[in-house]
């Protein structure tokens, strides 16, 4: 079975970070989200992967390479505009050929991986197999109506009145029959070729579509809040390891990973925490569930439940929590007088000021 991984979306909910980088490259525990998807595919026995890329295709290629590091063979497929999941399948037709394949959204995080899903797809072939999970607000997702035998009867995209609580979570298995379906459908009201419409087209023509329901944790890393929660989940499984330098005036509590080339001095770090190569933590308190990226600087500050991207600097911050701080960003103390705020803020940023 081949796989098609989608990494070409705009990531509008993660602006301003996605003005300068692909959302699939944003780090979870100092590793790009996309890498978790590729690792789970390799663990499931998939060998050939097509990665659909958009505006940041070059950056994705540079980091991901030809797939050798993951035990995969990667082919990159250019999507000039994000015109829907079914459109991505259309442009990947030559790569996919007549093979069964897995469709995987590259910004999704499934800690259980997809090995069981791939095995079930091989053991019980169908025109399509959908991974579903019950959610509290199904109106925000594609929703499936499923019978008692696990057959999918109907799909709807973000319905006002959902027929069930079972949401599509971005992992699908398809037979070659899907290619006729994606050619047959037309753009939706939002101008996209919806994969839900393609699957419904197959259902309406009597093709077998199966549901695979899971209640295991799953996250779409499409917002800052989701990124922080996935980071928390990954760090829960962290094994502590000290490869960098920690001076005698520092205290490390619990599972803390200090990468080679990182320095911790005069600080207290309470895990789970990961500190990337080249980072310096000085005279600071770093609390649980924090990922500090490569070449970051944290000085005279307190921070917890946060993610610092590569090269970020935090200095003189009395307390920072639940924050996502971008590459090369600088957080520092404001002058006490005059009582005014001086800001340089990118598009779609959010700043909260105390009175």
TAZI-V88483 format. One record per pair of residues at least 24 apart in sequence whose C-alpha atoms are under 7 Angstrom apart, sorted by sequence separation. I is the first residue (numbers start at 1). J is the second residue. D is the distance in Angstrom with one decimal. If there is no record, write none. Layout:
i:I j:J d:D
i:I j:J d:D
This chain:
i:48 j:72 d:6.0
i:49 j:73 d:6.1
i:50 j:74 d:5.7
i:51 j:75 d:6.2
i:52 j:76 d:6.0
i:53 j:77 d:6.1
i:54 j:78 d:6.0
i:138 j:162 d:6.5
i:143 j:167 d:4.6
i:47 j:72 d:4.8
i:48 j:73 d:4.9
i:49 j:74 d:4.9
i:50 j:75 d:4.7
i:51 j:76 d:4.9
i:52 j:77 d:4.7
i:53 j:78 d:5.2
i:54 j:79 d:5.3
i:142 j:167 d:5.7
i:143 j:168 d:6.1
i:47 j:73 d:6.1
i:48 j:74 d:6.1
i:49 j:75 d:6.3
i:50 j:76 d:5.7
i:51 j:77 d:6.0
i:52 j:78 d:5.9
i:53 j:79 d:5.9
i:54 j:80 d:5.9
i:141 j:167 d:5.8
i:142 j:168 d:5.4
i:50 j:77 d:6.6
i:52 j:79 d:6.4
i:54 j:81 d:6.7
i:138 j:165 d:5.4
i:141 j:168 d:6.7
i:42 j:70 d:6.6
i:138 j:166 d:6.9
i:42 j:71 d:6.3
i:138 j:167 d:6.0
i:42 j:72 d:6.5
i:135 j:165 d:5.7
i:39 j:70 d:6.1
i:134 j:165 d:5.1
i:135 j:166 d:6.5
i:38 j:70 d:6.8
i:134 j:166 d:4.4
i:135 j:167 d:6.5
i:133 j:166 d:5.3
i:134 j:167 d:6.1
i:22 j:56 d:5.7
i:132 j:166 d:5.7
i:133 j:167 d:5.4
i:238 j:272 d:6.7
i:21 j:56 d:6.4
i:132 j:167 d:5.3
i:133 j:168 d:6.8
i:52 j:88 d:7.0
i:132 j:168 d:4.8
i:133 j:169 d:7.0
i:236 j:272 d:6.6
i:131 j:168 d:6.2
i:132 j:169 d:5.9
i:235 j:272 d:5.7
i:130 j:168 d:7.0
i:131 j:169 d:6.3
i:235 j:273 d:6.9
i:157 j:196 d:6.6
i:131 j:171 d:5.6
i:156 j:196 d:6.7
i:130 j:171 d:6.5
i:131 j:172 d:6.2
i:155 j:196 d:6.0
i:130 j:172 d:4.8
i:3 j:46 d:7.0
i:129 j:172 d:5.7
i:130 j:173 d:6.6
i:2 j:46 d:6.1
i:7 j:51 d:6.6
i:8 j:52 d:5.9
i:129 j:173 d:5.0
i:1 j:46 d:6.1
i:2 j:47 d:6.8
i:3 j:48 d:6.5
i:4 j:49 d:5.7
i:5 j:50 d:6.1
i:6 j:51 d:5.9
i:7 j:52 d:5.5
i:8 j:53 d:4.2
i:9 j:54 d:6.9
i:128 j:173 d:5.5
i:129 j:174 d:6.5
i:155 j:200 d:6.1
i:2 j:48 d:5.1
i:3 j:49 d:4.7
i:4 j:50 d:4.8
i:5 j:51 d:4.8
i:6 j:52 d:4.9
i:7 j:53 d:5.1
i:8 j:54 d:4.2
i:128 j:174 d:4.5
i:154 j:200 d:6.4
i:2 j:49 d:5.9
i:3 j:50 d:6.2
i:4 j:51 d:5.9
i:5 j:52 d:6.2
i:6 j:53 d:6.9
i:127 j:174 d:5.8
i:128 j:175 d:6.3
i:127 j:175 d:5.0
i:126 j:175 d:7.0
i:127 j:177 d:6.2
i:153 j:203 d:6.9
i:121 j:173 d:6.8
i:235 j:289 d:6.3
i:152 j:209 d:5.5
i:232 j:289 d:5.2
i:151 j:209 d:6.0
i:152 j:210 d:5.6
i:151 j:210 d:4.7
i:152 j:211 d:6.0
i:150 j:210 d:5.9
i:151 j:211 d:6.0
i:150 j:211 d:5.4
i:105 j:170 d:5.3
i:104 j:170 d:5.8
i:105 j:171 d:6.7
i:104 j:171 d:4.8
i:103 j:171 d:5.7
i:104 j:172 d:6.7
i:37 j:106 d:6.1
i:103 j:172 d:5.0
i:44 j:114 d:6.2
i:102 j:172 d:5.7
i:103 j:173 d:6.2
i:8 j:79 d:6.9
i:44 j:115 d:4.2
i:102 j:173 d:4.4
i:34 j:106 d:5.3
i:43 j:115 d:6.8
i:101 j:173 d:5.8
i:102 j:174 d:6.3
i:9 j:82 d:5.7
i:34 j:107 d:6.2
i:40 j:113 d:5.0
i:41 j:114 d:6.7
i:101 j:174 d:5.5
i:8 j:82 d:6.5
i:33 j:107 d:6.0
i:40 j:114 d:6.2
i:44 j:118 d:6.7
i:100 j:174 d:5.7
i:101 j:175 d:6.7
i:100 j:175 d:4.5
i:99 j:175 d:6.9
i:100 j:176 d:6.0
i:99 j:176 d:6.2
i:98 j:176 d:5.4
i:228 j:306 d:6.6
i:132 j:211 d:6.8
i:228 j:307 d:7.0
i:127 j:207 d:6.1
i:128 j:208 d:6.9
i:129 j:209 d:5.7
i:130 j:210 d:6.4
i:131 j:211 d:6.2
i:132 j:212 d:6.0
i:133 j:213 d:5.5
i:127 j:208 d:5.4
i:128 j:209 d:4.8
i:129 j:210 d:4.7
i:130 j:211 d:5.0
i:131 j:212 d:4.8
i:132 j:213 d:4.7
i:133 j:214 d:5.2
i:134 j:215 d:7.0
i:24 j:106 d:6.1
i:126 j:208 d:5.4
i:127 j:209 d:5.7
i:128 j:210 d:6.3
i:129 j:211 d:5.7
i:130 j:212 d:5.9
i:131 j:213 d:5.8
i:132 j:214 d:6.2
i:133 j:215 d:5.8
i:24 j:107 d:5.2
i:126 j:209 d:5.9
i:129 j:212 d:6.9
i:126 j:210 d:6.7
i:90 j:179 d:6.9
i:90 j:182 d:6.4
i:86 j:182 d:5.6
i:2 j:99 d:7.0
i:1 j:99 d:6.7
i:2 j:100 d:6.6
i:3 j:101 d:5.1
i:4 j:102 d:6.0
i:5 j:103 d:6.1
i:6 j:104 d:6.4
i:1 j:100 d:5.5
i:2 j:101 d:4.6
i:3 j:102 d:4.4
i:4 j:103 d:4.9
i:5 j:104 d:4.8
i:6 j:105 d:5.0
i:7 j:106 d:5.3
i:1 j:101 d:5.2
i:2 j:102 d:6.3
i:3 j:103 d:5.9
i:4 j:104 d:6.2
i:5 j:105 d:5.8
i:6 j:106 d:5.2
i:224 j:324 d:6.6
i:5 j:106 d:5.6
i:87 j:193 d:5.6
i:111 j:217 d:6.9
i:86 j:193 d:5.2
i:110 j:217 d:6.8
i:84 j:192 d:4.7
i:85 j:193 d:6.6
i:86 j:194 d:5.5
i:110 j:218 d:5.0
i:83 j:192 d:4.7
i:84 j:193 d:4.8
i:85 j:194 d:6.0
i:86 j:195 d:4.7
i:109 j:218 d:5.9
i:110 j:219 d:6.8
i:83 j:193 d:6.2
i:84 j:194 d:5.6
i:85 j:195 d:5.5
i:109 j:219 d:5.2
i:108 j:219 d:5.9
i:109 j:220 d:6.4
i:108 j:220 d:4.6
i:107 j:220 d:6.3
i:108 j:221 d:6.0
i:107 j:221 d:5.7
i:28 j:230 d:7.0
i:29 j:231 d:5.7
i:28 j:231 d:5.1
i:29 j:234 d:6.7
i:29 j:235 d:6.5
i:14 j:222 d:6.3
i:13 j:222 d:6.1
i:14 j:223 d:5.2
i:13 j:223 d:5.4
i:14 j:224 d:6.3
i:11 j:222 d:6.6
i:29 j:274 d:6.6
i:30 j:276 d:7.0
i:30 j:291 d:6.4
i:29 j:291 d:5.5
i:30 j:293 d:5.8
i:17 j:326 d:6.6
i:16 j:346 d:6.2
i:16 j:347 d:6.0
i:16 j:348 d:5.9
i:15 j:348 d:5.9
i:16 j:349 d:6.0
i:15 j:349 d:6.9
